[in-house]
Amino acid sequence: MLSRVPSILLLLGVLAFLGGSLQAQTQLDPARAATATQTGTLGQSTGDQPEGLEDENSFANRSPGDSDLGQQLLLKPRVNPNSFKFWLDSSYYWTDNAANQATQKAQDYFLATGVNLGWQQRLAGRYYGDAYLGQHWFRYDSMHQLNYENAEASLGMLAILPELKNSVFHLHYYYQRITRQFSDPTYEAHNIRVGLQKTFLIDRMNSINAGISSSFGVSAAPSRLQRHEHSLQLGHSLKFSSKWVLSTNYRLAYYDYFNFGGRADWFQIMGSTLTYKVCKNFEVSAGYYFTVNNSNNSFFDYQSQLGGLNLMAKIQF
């Protein structure tokens, strides 16, 4: 009986903090809500491989000789004079569990709009500098109490590892700040992120990407939300043409909340996104994702669905 006392006290503290069950986990930890949308079409995660590297060695156009010679891989130098990329994105999503609750799910629609600036530059040899700044606004149709703003910044480096078949190692400092109606922050976090990513080209149409990463919480406010994260991500890309791409992704993450009464979560998100590249600087995508969160404290268990339409316009300079 005594072993259950800390869990009961923790749950009472959570409920007192929320001030109502409807607000639940999306208000308690909005950073997790942002994570779900970033795994889909909205976010541009730090630690990606150098811009265009996945297409550095592409396949030759189809020819009558393919049956004799097989598919021909073109080796070419990577030339990308544009160090900066600026893009705008706007998404409209539906979710069947806006508050991320175990029971009493509430459907809602929300609009997510953002501005982003990325920088990536070869420093020397295999090493690249990499930086990102982004600000997104989340506005719910009905549950306005869930509205928030999400600011992110990262600075780090990428390294291509020929000894691991050109896998990409990434190391970044990452900062996140979440506010409500531009008031004082409800969440701030400083993290160190490290990981390894590899894209496997199969043929003209298919590629597989895999990655492992860890994020170590340096500090957070409130401190109970400070955590370490360890994740595995797998994805498949099917290019129907130069304009149409179907991406299927799965991510498994472990969240260690070492200041939250021993809370630990296993988080899974899986789904697909169909992207149409209208032109070089504009694309439209539609996606559907399913999320499952299993915690050692059942109060934090939930399942949710997320689907919607995303528009993105970018400029490179």
WONORUR-V216679 format. One record per pair of residues at least 24 apart in sequence whose C-alpha atoms are under 6 Angstrom apart, sorted by the first residue. I is the first residue (numbers start at 1). J is the second residue. Records with the same first field share a line. If there is no record, write none. Layout:
BEGIN
I = J / J
END
This chain:
BEGIN
23 = 99
24 = 99
25 = 99 / 100
26 = 99
47 = 170
49 = 168
59 = 204
82 = 316 / 317
83 = 119 / 120 / 121
84 = 118 / 119 / 316 / 317
85 = 117 / 118 / 315 / 316
86 = 116 / 117 / 314 / 315
87 = 116 / 313 / 314
88 = 114 / 115 / 312 / 313
89 = 113 / 114 / 311 / 312
90 = 310 / 311
91 = 309 / 310
92 = 308 / 309
93 = 307 / 308
94 = 306 / 307
95 = 305 / 306
96 = 305
97 = 304
100 = 302
101 = 302
102 = 301 / 302
109 = 140 / 141
110 = 139 / 140 / 141
111 = 138 / 139
112 = 137 / 138
113 = 137
126 = 159 / 160
127 = 158 / 159
128 = 157 / 158
129 = 157
130 = 155 / 156 / 157
131 = 155
148 = 179 / 180
149 = 178 / 179
150 = 177 / 178
151 = 176 / 177
152 = 176
167 = 197 / 198
168 = 196 / 197
169 = 195 / 196
170 = 194 / 195
187 = 221
188 = 220 / 221
189 = 219 / 220
190 = 218 / 219
191 = 216 / 217 / 218
192 = 216
205 = 238 / 239
206 = 237 / 238
207 = 236 / 237
208 = 235 / 236
209 = 234 / 235
210 = 234
224 = 259 / 260
227 = 256 / 257
228 = 255 / 256
229 = 254 / 255
230 = 254
243 = 276 / 277
244 = 275 / 276
245 = 274 / 275
246 = 273 / 274
247 = 272 / 273
248 = 272
264 = 295 / 296
265 = 294 / 295
266 = 293 / 294
267 = 292 / 293
268 = 292
281 = 313 / 314
282 = 312 / 313
283 = 312
284 = 310 / 311
285 = 309 / 310
END
